[in-house]
Amino acid sequence: MHVDPRIVLEAKRNGIDNIYGQFTADPGHRVRANRVVDLLVSSTSPGAQPGARELLRRMRIGDWTVIANVHSNENDPTPRITVEVQRIRYHLRLDARGCVFDITLRNNAGEVVRLSGHSPFVRPGAIG
């Protein structure tokens, strides 16, 4: 994905390496802010690229933090990284290869939506 190098540099500069405050099952493997930016730029599926570009634009505006390393749970087994940008938490949802295939957040009504505004795919039988 092509992104203006100035946006990448500013997004990296604004990222806070909150490696001690990150939630992770493996404390020895925490995700640094620079790695998140690199992931968005170089490992994002075509369908998620518009959301990745928008998230990078938001990351360049001010400080942002990696909240949770790659994780999943019983209700949502999809691996994801959680970042907080401008007080909004975004989930970078990862496929089996570790590529970002979707970027989601919770809107004011508590519903999970894509950064692009479209409803995300929910597998049949999933708990919302």
Summary of the structure (lengths in Angstrom):
residues: 128
radius of gyration: 13.9
end to end distance: 30.9
largest distance: 42.8
contacts: 343
relative contact order: 0.17
helix: 28%
strand: 27%
